[in-house]
């Protein structure tokens, strides 16, 4: 792919200003000349006093007053004079400070700060720059806001006057620990600012998502220095990606090329990420191809770009290119590939990625292993997911959420609740996603009492306010128990306006329980909120159909046609011998069509002897006899028949489909699992259905 460099040549500050839409108060800051037309005059610098004189850490404003600096002894003080408040001198602390410096050098930050407490408590010690530098490293290493406040207050109370290097270190300490308000105050009061000072505060602003302010400071820095390094360009390109302004990103690309850092690895990776996020995968590929040498980060960036745009197969192909090139793969590489395999439903590729994860020494990585747990859960390998989870040496909340959700979707709600309770016993703090996972598990497995208790414990015990998705789970759970009045009361009692998901849950509950009036009421609410969503109309048609009101069902059909909505063809697929086979209802394009249809007919004859009766009622009143015949060959039946023909006896089958399984196919596959003595797993648009011995894990409620 070849892109003309002329695309990135015409750049000016006013273009960046206009694209970023800065407030009018900032307009006087910007100039309209090109960025590289010459050096701008520097700001008039003026010396200031100690920058700490005017800056107070936020903790000081809350009433924590620093110690007053000790007055220096006068020149006429005699050695015999007793030490008083007026004549106290700072004591040397060579041994203590040396120990602090050594501990920080060995990354024993907590111990270094424990020794620092002696300085705080006793006071009067003469602390040098090297010791303060070590304490700053300890604060950054621990990421402790409280430690930052302690060290900063000690500096201020002891009259420490930092040089340029130490001012930048103090600024970095606040930025790294997320104290951006204090960092900005320190930056504004610095008597001298160099490129490191500007870069530190700009990176901090980009990290917290304040992209516009980062651009404002970047332009001020450019006015003063007319130059910046590759890291600065990479940071600002990242900011343009955050704003999703590809034009600004291209201008920065031009600036980087003119500055001679266009081939820098940090700039190139930032450009790949920016172009990908702004929707131009072609430009991202061009930058990737133009890199003199692709590093791990470079490969990861372009693979992530393709995955972001849904080009999963292309992303997987680039992964193999990366492997064949000899580039080093890291845990992020494998995490991406596992997620890509999840999209492709490729268990074999995921197993290869799992093996590579272990082979390259990332077997204990929490991010990659959590991705594996999620993958195996989504693709019917819940035992494999639990095996990976149990072997993880360290787990976080996301890991627990993945395994709890996996058990819930597989209809194993009791185990999901047990895992949730184990999570609490291990002092892991649940979040709203955790509760969604466990409440969904209760809903899938009809665990009414457990679900209600967990729902109430959210605000009572964990101080987490239930959201609309949690209410939707409870409405579905109440609907399963036939408690429609209670479900409707829960909607009315919600502390916010009911969402579409809540009304959809009530509509589904009304369909299952045959409550036409409540279903119509919920459907009317949904029509007002989601007038173009097809599934709402289909559910209402099912309600009318089940109650024998075919004229009303026909009226809903007319509404669909008037709105231009139509049901898209649905499909099911199965992977056999590492190859996917896709089927549509009534499909006759497969090379084994004759064998598949004969197998379906044979299976229907077999299961009819066990009580199976094909559904006689049609969804719509105008389905003719030929279309009724097609209903006997739904896509899931064809996929099951193909799987039985092409796999060994006794092996399980796994079907994936783009829609919810219909009632007729659900009943048929239950009987097929019984007569063939096979376990058949169907992953539909809602959940997993494990068919075994003539029953389904969903309990016939889906």
PyMOL commands that set and color helices and strands:
alter all, ss='L'
color gray80, all
select helices_A, chain A and resi 5-8+13-20+24-29+51-53+58-61+94-105+109-122+129-142+145-157+164-176+180-189+195-207+211-225+230-243+246-258+265-277+281-290+296-308+312-325+331-344+347-359+366-378+382-391+397-409+413-425+432-444+448-461+468-480+484-493+500-513+516-529+534-546+550-563+593-608+625-633+635-646+663-676
alter helices_A, ss='H'
color red, helices_A
select strands_A, chain A and resi 91-92+125-126+571-576+579-584+653-657+680-683+688-692+695-696
alter strands_A, ss='S'
color yellow, strands_A
deselect
rebuild
show_as cartoon
